């Protein structure tokens, strides 16, 4: 009996952890995406101003309303390894990138960007933006060049 319980735990626990996607504090359902804000997580503190109804979660609707996002909160302690959640923030006008080991970041879904602050992204070598988006860019202080790759706007008819 103990072997069956142990086997079930070995099989079920990894599936539950994948479903919850707790590595980056996001959980996705078919209707909404939530970023769970916790007081002990520096990453989640970046989203406190996005939580319009103050329920401790950022819903997809709240993310769509967000125009400014500062992910450079917490300095070296806040390491963000996956920026794919930015696709859920399509109306960002101002974005500040935080500490990341990534060398590239895709901002092609953020078509309204007017300001990109890369000063916290010391390892970034390539940024993908949508064609026609010409934001003001604040570069990190280092000699390494950053390449900007432009892709077609998926919402454009041309």
Secondary structure, DSSP 8 states (H G I E B T S, - for coil): -HHHHHHHHHHHHHHHHHHHTGGGTEEE-SS-EEEE--TT-HHHHTTGGG-TT-SSEE-HHHHHH--EEE--TTGGG-B----GGGGG-TT-SEEE--B-S-SEEE-TT-TT-SEEE-TT-TT--EEEEETT---EEE--SSS---EEEEE--TT---
